[in-house]
Amino acid sequence: MESTTGHRMSRGLSHATSAGSAFVDCDEAVELDMIRAQLQEKHRVAELPPWINAAGVQIWSDRRVRVAKLVLTNRFEMLMGLVIACNFCVIVIETDQDGSCFPAYKDNVKACPTSSSKLWWLGGVNFLFLIVYTVEVFLRSYVFRFAFFSG
């Protein structure tokens, strides 16, 4: 008397499922192979850069591709992270300076000797941050177009 597992193994079906020791019949094995191939194809297509379509043809202009290659790099992301961290530090300094004016100068913060308005470099640094953030938005909107605004 032959067990079910032995019978299936004698038919040459040794495709194990994700459960481990269970076996599947021939139709299920073919279906699993097709699903696996579809997933591999889907992941291969998903790994293409956005300027290349599924056929492998460049669909963006050369200038847009160059800007995208800059904006999508880890170095650019790290640079913008550094800019954000520096901006955070400047905000902390500015808040600390203005906070030291309270409660003595709560009605007239501009008269406080330690007010952030007395820091000559603060306006220039904040303007520089504004320029950097504006350039980043323009670069990203140029690369991603309407997708940039839709999330």
N, C-alpha and C positions, 0 to 999 in steps of 0.2 A: 504494500500500500504506500503510495507516494503522497507526501504532504503538498499543500498548495504552493508553498515556497519552492519546493523541489521541482514541482511541475513547471512553475514559471521560469526557474533557472534552466531547466532542460530545454525550454523554448528559446533561450539565449537572451532573455530580458534581464539585464543587470543594472538598469538605470535606477539609482537610489533617489528617493525624494529628499526634501530638506529635513524630513523627520529622522532620517538616518537609516534604519534597518528595513523599512518597508520598501516594497518594490512596486513599480508601475507597469502597466501593460504597454504594448507597442504603440497604440494610438496616443496614449498620454505622453509617452516619451517623445514622439514626433511633435506633439503640441508644445511640450516644454522646450524643445530645441528651437521651435519657431518663435516662441515668446522670448527666449534668450537672445536669438539673433535680432529680433525687433528692438529689444532693449539696448543691445550693443550698438545698433545703427542709430537709435535715438540719442544715445550718449555721444556718439561720434559727431553727429550733426550739432548737438548742443555745445560741443567744445570749439566749434568754428567761431572765429571772431565775428562781430556783428556786421562787418563790412564785406563778408564773404557769404554768398547764398549757398543753398544746399548743393548746387551743382559745382561749387568751387570757383565761381566767378566773382570778381570784385564789383560790388554794386555802388560803392561810394566813390567820390572824387579822391584824387591823390592827396590833396590838401587836407580834406576831412579825415582821411586815414592817418596821416602824419599827426594831426592834432589828437585823434583818438588814441594813437599809440603812446602819446605823451600823457594824456589825461588818465588812461587806464593802467598806468604803471604803478607798482608799489612805491616807487620813489616819490612820485607825485602825491600819492595818498599820504605818505609819511611826511612830506614837506607841508602839506595842508594841515595835517595833525599837529605839526610843530608850530605852525602859524596860529592855530586855535589855542594851543597851550600857552603861547606867548601872549596872545590876546587875553586869555584868562588871567595871567599874572598881572597884566596892565590894569585890568578891571579890579583886581584885588587891591593893587596899590592905590588906584583912584578912590575906591570905596573906603579904604583905610584912612587916606588923607582927609576925605570929607567927614568920615566918622569921628575923627579926632576933634572936629569943630563943635561937636555937640556935648553938652547942652549949652555951653557958653555962647555960641554964635548961631543958635537955632533959627533966629529971625533974620540974620544977615550973614549967610555962609560966605559970601564974597569977601567980607571984611576979615575973615579968619586968616591968620598968617600961615596956617598949614593946609589951606584949602587946595583941592586938586587943580583949581584954576590958576594957582600960583606956580604949578609945574610947567615950565616953558616947553618941555619936550613932549608933553602928553598930547597936545593937539596934533602935532606932526605924526606921532606914532599911530594915533587913532585914524588919521587920514590915510596913512600907509596901509593899515589893515583894511580900510574901506576899498582902496584901490586893488589890493590883492584879492579880496573876496569878489569884487566886481569882475575882475579878469577871469577868475575861476568860473563864475556863473556864465559869462559869455562863452568861454571855451567849452564848458559842458553842454550848454544849450546849442552850440554849433555842432557838436558831435552827435548828441542824442535827439535834437530837434524837439518835436512835440512830446516824445516819450519822456523827456526830462521833466516836463511839467505834469505828466500824468502819473508819475511815480514809478 
